Amino acid sequence: MKADEFDDKFDRGEDGTGALDVAKVHRLGEEQRRVNVDFPVWMIAALDREARRLGVTRQSVIKVWLAERLEHHTPAG
């Protein structure tokens, strides 16, 4: 389906999502890249406690906390 056909469907309130190939969809700037970070044992234990409390993984806690800190301290633009 061409883009203008998709736009027309959207404008008419029709569902055009069946024509989308979402297998390789990703957000710009959201590509993943693995990094290794060494943490002291006490910090890992604290992260694990917080992860258990929230019902998420340690990695999720780290990502959210880092994202919050970066958003707070990084100038927009």
N, C-alpha and C positions, 0 to 999 in steps of 0.2 A: 504494500500500500504506500502510495506517495504521501509526502508530508501534508500537502494541501487537502488530500482526501481525509487524512487523519484529523486535520484541523476542522474540516467540515463536519465530520462525525461528532467531534467534541462539541462544536458549536450547537449541534442539534440535540445534545444531551445523550448521545448514543455511546455505548461502550465499545471503544476501539482497542482495548487492551489485548484482545486475542491476536491482534496483528503484530504485537510487540515481541521481540526476541529479548527476553530479560536475562538470558544465561550469562551474558558478559557485562551486565550493567554495573557501573560503579560511580561513586560520586567523585567529582574532580577534587584533587587534593587529599583524597582519603585512601590513597594506595597504601598498603601495608608494607612495612619494612621491619625485619627482626633486629632487635638490639639485645645485647646481654648487659645486665647490670648486676653488680655484686652488692648485696645488702648485708648488714650485720644481722646476726641471729635474732636479736631482740626485736628488730624492725620487721623481720619476716613473721615472727610470732604475733606482733601487733597487727600486721596486715591480715594474717589468717583469722585472728579474732574478729576483726571488723568484717571480713568477708563472710564468716559464718553468721554473724549478727544480721547482715544484710541479705544473706542467702544467695550470694554471688561468688564468683571466683576471685582469687587474689589478683589476677591480672586485671579484672574489671575494676576493682578498687583502685589499683595503681593508675589505670588509664583515666578514670573519672577524676581522681584527685589531681593528676597532672594537667588534665584539660582545664579544670576549674582554675588552677593556679596560673596557667599560661594565659587564659582568657582575661584574668584579672590584671595581670602584669604586662600584657603585650598591647602596645598601642594599636588602635584600629587603623586600617588603611593599608 
